[in-house]
Amino acid sequence: MLSCSALAAVETQQLGPYNVSFDMNTDMKYQVQNRTIENPLATSYSMLIITNNETLAQVTITDYKNLTDSTLTMNGNLIAMKFALFGFNVTRMGDITIDGKKGILISGPPIPQNTAYPSDLTLYRAMYWLDSIDWELAPVSAGKTSVDLISYYPQDVTEGLLGSIHVVPAETPA
């Protein structure tokens, strides 16, 4: 786990075999913590950006061992179902360009019965694929590397993260 404090500026973190650069575009102090999770299907490299218990974002790059369905509509529907399971309404769901690639953005507030979060909070979830390939014979896509972003930061800070994130393979030492 790596931890550091930062203020508004372009920052680069190494997540496993990837370099991730971003600009939170905020004066809020935050810390960055990285971790890796492996399972038989994939390896996930996560970066938590934390200001406090209610103000955080997570960027997760997942390397699947095999091609995986990367169809954005299907992924968006699954994310919308997760919103409902965790007690959040979906008030926005649409296409977005992230890191020069097609992605999906979903956001919404907690449902009134979800008292675990402040009622004025908005949860943002975005996803894109580094290597998605559209199939010619059907309206589906497949890829091996997804980038998933979750944010509880205010809209302007979240937009700064989404608008600035850039993921590239880390250079390997010679």
Backbone as CSV, one residue per row, in Angstrom:
resi,resn,N_x,N_y,N_z,CA_x,CA_y,CA_z,C_x,C_y,C_z
1,MET,0.840,-1.177,0.000,0.000,0.000,0.000,0.882,1.236,0.000
2,LEU,0.609,2.165,-0.897,1.363,3.405,-1.027,0.469,4.529,-0.536
3,SER,1.016,5.470,0.186,0.208,6.566,0.686,0.971,7.873,0.524
4,CYS,0.270,8.900,0.064,0.895,10.216,-0.037,-0.192,11.280,-0.025
5,SER,0.146,12.469,0.443,-0.803,13.575,0.426,-0.586,14.395,-0.829
6,ALA,-1.657,15.008,-1.329,-1.515,15.791,-2.545,-2.537,16.908,-2.587
7,LEU,-2.253,17.921,-3.372,-3.186,18.986,-3.703,-3.297,19.037,-5.221
8,ALA,-4.168,19.892,-5.716,-4.456,19.955,-7.153,-3.194,20.043,-7.996
9,ALA,-2.965,19.011,-8.764,-1.840,18.932,-9.695,-1.931,17.592,-10.391
10,VAL,-1.296,17.485,-11.543,-1.266,16.196,-12.216,-0.392,15.259,-11.398
11,GLU,-0.920,14.112,-11.117,-0.225,13.125,-10.307,-0.154,11.829,-11.090
12,THR,0.926,11.084,-10.933,1.065,9.783,-11.578,1.324,8.729,-10.521
13,GLN,0.568,7.640,-10.609,0.732,6.502,-9.715,0.964,5.259,-10.556
14,GLN,1.785,4.356,-10.068,1.926,3.066,-10.749,0.995,2.069,-10.077
15,LEU,0.126,1.463,-10.900,-0.772,0.408,-10.447,-0.384,-0.861,-11.188
16,GLY,0.322,-1.740,-10.525,0.775,-2.951,-11.196,1.546,-2.584,-12.448
17,PRO,1.148,-3.156,-13.602,1.873,-2.880,-14.842,1.400,-1.615,-15.567
18,TYR,0.698,-0.704,-14.871,0.151,0.498,-15.504,0.585,1.753,-14.760
19,ASN,0.771,2.833,-15.517,0.917,4.164,-14.952,-0.409,4.882,-15.136
20,VAL,-0.901,5.480,-14.068,-2.171,6.199,-14.084,-1.883,7.639,-13.711
21,SER,-2.184,8.561,-14.622,-2.051,9.982,-14.302,-3.441,10.588,-14.216
22,PHE,-3.590,11.589,-13.343,-4.880,12.240,-13.132,-4.670,13.573,-12.440
23,ASP,-5.688,14.423,-12.523,-5.696,15.711,-11.838,-7.057,15.843,-11.172
24,MET,-7.088,15.819,-9.858,-8.359,15.917,-9.135,-8.970,17.314,-9.228
25,ASN,-8.165,18.308,-9.609,-8.664,19.664,-9.776,-9.387,20.158,-8.521
26,THR,-8.743,19.982,-7.377,-9.332,20.413,-6.116,-8.239,20.867,-5.161
27,ASP,-8.627,21.706,-4.216,-7.717,22.114,-3.156,-7.829,21.202,-1.941
28,MET,-8.768,20.240,-1.977,-8.916,19.296,-0.872,-7.655,18.438,-0.763
29,LYS,-7.197,18.237,0.438,-6.082,17.325,0.643,-6.614,15.905,0.524
30,TYR,-5.792,15.031,-0.064,-6.199,13.637,-0.179,-4.977,12.748,-0.093
31,GLN,-5.222,11.486,0.201,-4.183,10.471,0.227,-4.492,9.439,-0.842
32,VAL,-3.459,8.788,-1.331,-3.617,7.746,-2.340,-3.088,6.441,-1.759
33,GLN,-3.895,5.384,-1.865,-3.505,4.065,-1.402,-3.725,3.070,-2.540
34,ASN,-2.742,2.241,-2.801,-2.825,1.267,-3.887,-2.839,-0.144,-3.326
35,ARG,-3.546,-1.044,-4.044,-3.534,-2.454,-3.659,-3.818,-3.315,-4.885
36,THR,-3.411,-4.566,-4.808,-3.610,-5.530,-5.887,-4.396,-6.718,-5.341
37,ILE,-5.375,-7.168,-6.120,-6.168,-8.343,-5.747,-6.126,-9.327,-6.911
38,GLU,-5.751,-10.558,-6.624,-5.688,-11.589,-7.656,-6.719,-12.670,-7.371
39,ASN,-7.308,-13.200,-8.441,-8.178,-14.362,-8.336,-7.988,-15.196,-9.595
40,PRO,-8.606,-16.361,-9.697,-8.365,-17.215,-10.869,-8.788,-16.594,-12.206
41,LEU,-9.688,-15.614,-12.207,-10.189,-15.031,-13.446,-9.472,-13.756,-13.870
42,ALA,-8.922,-13.021,-12.889,-8.384,-11.701,-13.215,-7.484,-11.193,-12.098
43,THR,-6.742,-10.139,-12.416,-5.974,-9.395,-11.418,-6.457,-7.950,-11.470
44,SER,-6.785,-7.405,-10.299,-7.265,-6.026,-10.213,-6.252,-5.173,-9.461
45,TYR,-5.992,-4.004,-10.032,-5.082,-3.031,-9.441,-5.923,-1.820,-9.072
46,SER,-6.043,-1.557,-7.754,-6.922,-0.487,-7.291,-6.147,0.650,-6.651
47,MET,-6.660,1.844,-6.869,-6.108,3.051,-6.266,-7.260,3.768,-5.569
48,LEU,-7.149,3.919,-4.249,-8.113,4.698,-3.481,-7.577,6.108,-3.319
49,ILE,-8.423,7.086,-3.583,-8.096,8.496,-3.389,-9.025,8.956,-2.278
50,ILE,-8.461,9.262,-1.108,-9.275,9.460,0.088,-9.047,10.838,0.699
51,THR,-10.150,11.564,0.903,-10.107,12.796,1.684,-10.595,12.511,3.102
52,ASN,-11.730,11.823,3.223,-12.254,11.382,4.517,-13.182,10.188,4.268
53,ASN,-13.888,9.735,5.294,-14.717,8.533,5.158,-15.833,8.661,4.129
54,GLU,-16.319,9.863,3.874,-17.416,10.056,2.927,-16.949,10.621,1.592
55,THR,-15.702,11.040,1.515,-15.191,11.668,0.297,-14.004,10.870,-0.208
56,LEU,-14.291,10.018,-1.198,-13.243,9.183,-1.753,-13.586,8.792,-3.180
57,ALA,-12.577,8.339,-3.881,-12.755,7.804,-5.227,-11.897,6.557,-5.332
58,GLN,-12.267,5.682,-6.249,-11.475,4.479,-6.491,-11.339,4.266,-7.981
59,VAL,-10.134,3.998,-8.413,-9.852,3.645,-9.796,-9.346,2.208,-9.769
60,THR,-9.987,1.333,-10.520,-9.581,-0.069,-10.563,-9.340,-0.487,-12.007
61,ILE,-8.149,-0.991,-12.268,-7.821,-1.565,-13.573,-7.852,-3.076,-13.389
62,THR,-8.658,-3.759,-14.185,-8.766,-5.211,-14.078,-8.258,-5.855,-15.351
63,ASP,-7.278,-6.721,-15.188,-6.736,-7.519,-16.289,-7.369,-8.908,-16.204
64,TYR,-8.278,-9.203,-17.140,-8.902,-10.525,-17.191,-7.972,-11.484,-17.928
65,LYS,-7.962,-12.730,-17.520,-7.098,-13.725,-18.158,-7.619,-14.121,-19.543
66,ASN,-8.931,-13.986,-19.768,-9.554,-14.320,-21.046,-10.385,-13.143,-21.532
67,LEU,-10.714,-13.139,-22.824,-11.616,-12.108,-23.343,-12.910,-12.103,-22.532
68,THR,-13.404,-10.902,-22.265,-14.594,-10.696,-21.451,-15.529,-9.747,-22.186
69,ASP,-16.832,-9.897,-21.968,-17.809,-9.024,-22.607,-17.559,-7.582,-22.161
70,SER,-17.211,-6.726,-23.100,-16.944,-5.317,-22.796,-18.004,-4.400,-23.395
71,THR,-19.165,-4.970,-23.742,-20.254,-4.186,-24.314,-20.711,-3.165,-23.266
72,LEU,-20.616,-1.883,-23.595,-20.903,-0.833,-22.612,-22.347,-0.847,-22.139
73,THR,-23.291,-1.136,-23.031,-24.700,-1.175,-22.615,-24.913,-2.240,-21.548
74,MET,-24.360,-3.427,-21.767,-24.495,-4.505,-20.800,-23.816,-4.141,-19.484
75,ASN,-22.592,-3.607,-19.558,-21.897,-3.195,-18.340,-22.664,-2.107,-17.605
76,GLY,-23.231,-1.153,-18.344,-24.024,-0.086,-17.728,-25.248,-0.629,-17.020
77,ASN,-25.923,-1.602,-17.627,-27.099,-2.206,-16.984,-26.709,-2.925,-15.695
78,LEU,-25.571,-3.619,-15.693,-25.106,-4.286,-14.475,-24.768,-3.269,-13.383
79,ILE,-24.131,-2.168,-13.773,-23.804,-1.129,-12.797,-25.085,-0.513,-12.234
80,ALA,-26.082,-0.268,-13.078,-27.358,0.293,-12.613,-28.025,-0.650,-11.608
81,MET,-27.947,-1.954,-11.858,-28.510,-2.921,-10.900,-27.753,-2.867,-9.577
82,LYS,-26.432,-2.703,-9.632,-25.641,-2.587,-8.403,-26.023,-1.325,-7.633
83,PHE,-26.306,-0.240,-8.347,-26.777,0.974,-7.678,-28.003,0.641,-6.837
84,ALA,-28.979,-0.027,-7.441,-30.216,-0.373,-6.734,-29.916,-1.270,-5.533
85,LEU,-29.057,-2.259,-5.702,-28.724,-3.174,-4.610,-28.071,-2.448,-3.436
86,PHE,-27.311,-1.393,-3.725,-26.637,-0.641,-2.675,-27.434,0.587,-2.215
87,GLY,-28.694,0.696,-2.677,-29.566,1.756,-2.187,-29.362,3.109,-2.834
88,PHE,-29.049,3.125,-4.138,-28.887,4.385,-4.869,-29.819,4.417,-6.069
89,ASN,-30.381,5.596,-6.340,-31.152,5.815,-7.565,-30.196,6.078,-8.725
90,VAL,-30.630,5.751,-9.923,-29.887,6.123,-11.118,-30.607,7.314,-11.728
91,THR,-29.968,8.482,-11.692,-30.584,9.678,-12.258,-29.902,10.102,-13.559
92,ARG,-28.734,9.506,-13.828,-28.033,9.792,-15.078,-27.309,8.530,-15.527
93,MET,-27.501,8.192,-16.801,-26.788,7.056,-17.383,-26.549,7.400,-18.836
94,GLY,-25.285,7.482,-19.228,-25.013,7.851,-20.602,-23.584,7.598,-21.010
95,ASP,-23.358,7.783,-22.291,-22.026,7.594,-22.857,-21.132,8.772,-22.490
96,ILE,-19.845,8.486,-22.373,-18.858,9.498,-22.050,-17.532,9.063,-22.679
97,THR,-16.704,10.017,-23.031,-15.357,9.696,-23.494,-14.412,9.876,-22.313
98,ILE,-13.677,8.802,-21.996,-12.715,8.823,-20.899,-11.382,8.345,-21.463
99,ASP,-10.357,9.108,-21.267,-9.024,8.713,-21.720,-9.014,8.419,-23.224
100,GLY,-9.860,9.166,-23.969,-9.937,9.006,-25.415,-10.695,7.774,-25.877
101,LYS,-11.367,7.095,-24.951,-12.079,5.864,-25.290,-13.556,5.973,-24.918
102,LYS,-14.382,5.151,-25.596,-15.804,5.127,-25.275,-16.005,4.532,-23.886
103,GLY,-16.844,5.212,-23.109,-17.139,4.728,-21.769,-18.580,4.987,-21.406
104,ILE,-18.918,4.639,-20.181,-20.273,4.865,-19.677,-20.161,5.520,-18.305
105,LEU,-21.087,6.445,-18.022,-21.128,7.133,-16.732,-22.527,6.996,-16.163
106,ILE,-22.597,6.597,-14.905,-23.870,6.451,-14.194,-23.735,7.209,-12.885
107,SER,-24.777,7.939,-12.512,-24.729,8.660,-11.239,-26.111,8.741,-10.630
108,GLY,-26.124,9.004,-9.328,-27.388,9.171,-8.636,-27.205,9.292,-7.137
109,PRO,-28.259,9.770,-6.453,-28.231,9.932,-5.005,-28.721,8.664,-4.298
110,PRO,-28.509,8.593,-2.988,-29.068,7.458,-2.252,-30.599,7.548,-2.228
111,ILE,-31.250,6.379,-2.187,-32.710,6.386,-2.043,-33.029,6.899,-0.638
112,PRO,-34.229,7.437,-0.411,-34.546,7.998,0.909,-34.356,7.008,2.068
113,GLN,-34.583,5.727,1.826,-34.427,4.731,2.890,-32.963,4.423,3.204
114,ASN,-32.036,4.842,2.362,-30.618,4.591,2.568,-30.040,5.710,3.426
115,THR,-30.080,5.507,4.735,-29.615,6.533,5.672,-28.119,6.403,5.981
116,ALA,-27.436,5.470,5.333,-25.999,5.309,5.545,-25.203,6.434,4.881
117,TYR,-25.836,7.144,3.937,-25.172,8.222,3.205,-25.999,9.494,3.323
118,PRO,-25.341,10.661,3.290,-26.087,11.916,3.296,-26.997,11.995,2.060
119,SER,-28.180,12.572,2.220,-29.158,12.622,1.123,-28.686,13.491,-0.038
120,ASP,-27.744,14.417,0.209,-27.264,15.287,-0.873,-26.032,14.718,-1.589
121,LEU,-25.607,13.521,-1.221,-24.458,12.871,-1.855,-24.859,12.337,-3.226
122,THR,-23.946,12.379,-4.172,-24.144,11.739,-5.470,-23.026,10.731,-5.670
123,LEU,-23.408,9.503,-6.019,-22.444,8.456,-6.349,-22.231,8.470,-7.850
124,TYR,-20.974,8.475,-8.270,-20.620,8.439,-9.694,-19.888,7.128,-9.963
125,ARG,-20.228,6.502,-11.064,-19.526,5.275,-11.478,-19.330,5.338,-12.980
126,ALA,-18.096,5.185,-13.401,-17.764,5.221,-14.826,-16.910,4.004,-15.153
127,MET,-16.979,3.597,-16.427,-16.219,2.437,-16.858,-15.825,2.594,-18.309
128,TYR,-14.634,2.141,-18.624,-14.207,2.046,-20.019,-13.205,0.905,-20.126
129,TRP,-12.899,0.531,-21.354,-11.985,-0.582,-21.618,-10.781,-0.065,-22.393
130,LEU,-9.599,-0.511,-21.998,-8.385,-0.101,-22.698,-8.252,-0.780,-24.055
131,ASP,-8.848,-1.960,-24.209,-8.600,-2.766,-25.407,-9.864,-3.370,-26.007
132,SER,-11.002,-2.728,-25.811,-12.265,-3.273,-26.316,-12.273,-3.355,-27.847
133,ILE,-12.752,-4.486,-28.349,-12.865,-4.711,-29.793,-14.332,-4.952,-30.117
134,ASP,-14.889,-4.174,-31.051,-16.259,-4.389,-31.502,-16.286,-5.544,-32.489
135,TRP,-17.242,-6.451,-32.340,-17.396,-7.572,-33.257,-18.258,-7.142,-34.428
136,GLU,-17.889,-7.515,-35.613,-18.600,-7.112,-36.831,-19.954,-7.798,-36.986
137,LEU,-20.099,-9.018,-36.505,-21.303,-9.798,-36.755,-22.395,-9.624,-35.705
138,ALA,-22.102,-8.907,-34.636,-23.096,-8.734,-33.577,-22.794,-7.436,-32.815
139,PRO,-23.807,-6.892,-32.130,-23.581,-5.642,-31.386,-22.947,-5.896,-30.016
140,VAL,-21.811,-6.575,-30.013,-21.104,-6.868,-28.772,-19.636,-6.494,-28.929
141,SER,-18.976,-6.378,-27.781,-17.551,-6.067,-27.737,-16.881,-7.016,-26.753
142,ALA,-15.590,-7.187,-26.914,-14.822,-8.010,-25.984,-13.490,-7.328,-25.711
143,GLY,-12.986,-7.535,-24.523,-11.708,-6.972,-24.140,-11.135,-7.730,-22.964
144,LYS,-9.943,-7.359,-22.559,-9.294,-8.001,-21.419,-8.960,-7.031,-20.285
145,THR,-9.000,-5.702,-20.565,-8.566,-4.743,-19.550,-9.599,-3.634,-19.379
146,SER,-10.257,-3.636,-18.223,-11.258,-2.606,-17.932,-10.704,-1.607,-16.924
147,VAL,-11.236,-0.381,-16.991,-10.931,0.659,-16.015,-12.267,1.110,-15.436
148,ASP,-12.390,0.978,-14.123,-13.632,1.277,-13.418,-13.354,2.392,-12.423
149,LEU,-14.177,3.444,-12.439,-14.003,4.573,-11.534,-15.261,4.756,-10.700
150,ILE,-15.081,4.904,-9.402,-16.176,5.177,-8.479,-15.797,6.444,-7.727
151,SER,-16.744,7.380,-7.575,-16.423,8.617,-6.872,-17.588,9.087,-6.008
152,TYR,-17.226,9.486,-4.793,-18.155,10.165,-3.890,-17.776,11.640,-3.765
153,TYR,-16.824,12.092,-4.580,-16.434,13.498,-4.573,-17.532,14.331,-5.232
154,PRO,-17.537,15.645,-4.983,-18.502,16.520,-5.674,-18.332,16.425,-7.193
155,GLN,-19.348,16.862,-7.917,-19.365,16.740,-9.375,-18.141,17.365,-10.032
156,ASP,-17.736,18.566,-9.606,-16.609,19.220,-10.272,-15.304,18.458,-10.076
157,VAL,-15.103,17.872,-8.908,-13.896,17.098,-8.646,-13.937,15.790,-9.440
158,THR,-15.105,15.152,-9.460,-15.271,13.915,-10.235,-15.032,14.174,-11.714
159,GLU,-15.568,15.281,-12.231,-15.341,15.626,-13.637,-13.860,15.865,-13.911
160,GLY,-13.142,16.461,-12.941,-11.703,16.646,-13.091,-10.983,15.311,-13.211
161,LEU,-11.377,14.359,-12.384,-10.780,13.027,-12.439,-11.103,12.347,-13.763
162,LEU,-12.379,12.348,-14.152,-12.794,11.684,-15.397,-12.179,12.346,-16.627
163,GLY,-12.019,13.658,-16.586,-11.492,14.376,-17.731,-9.977,14.321,-17.867
164,SER,-9.302,13.894,-16.805,-7.841,13.919,-16.841,-7.188,12.544,-16.749
165,ILE,-7.931,11.536,-16.380,-7.304,10.225,-16.167,-6.702,9.702,-17.470
166,HIS,-5.518,9.133,-17.329,-4.826,8.551,-18.476,-4.090,7.310,-17.992
167,VAL,-4.361,6.176,-18.612,-3.768,4.902,-18.219,-2.908,4.387,-19.360
168,VAL,-1.649,4.074,-19.056,-0.731,3.512,-20.058,0.073,2.398,-19.408
169,PRO,0.560,1.455,-20.214,1.448,0.439,-19.642,2.693,1.099,-19.056
170,ALA,3.109,0.622,-17.885,4.329,1.134,-17.265,5.518,0.638,-18.068
171,GLU,6.534,1.471,-18.144,7.735,1.059,-18.849,8.453,0.013,-18.009
172,THR,8.887,-1.037,-18.659,9.626,-2.069,-17.943,11.106,-1.733,-17.962
173,PRO,11.780,-1.946,-16.837,13.201,-1.626,-16.788,14.002,-2.468,-17.786
174,ALA,15.035,-1.869,-18.345,15.868,-2.573,-19.336,16.789,-3.560,-18.671
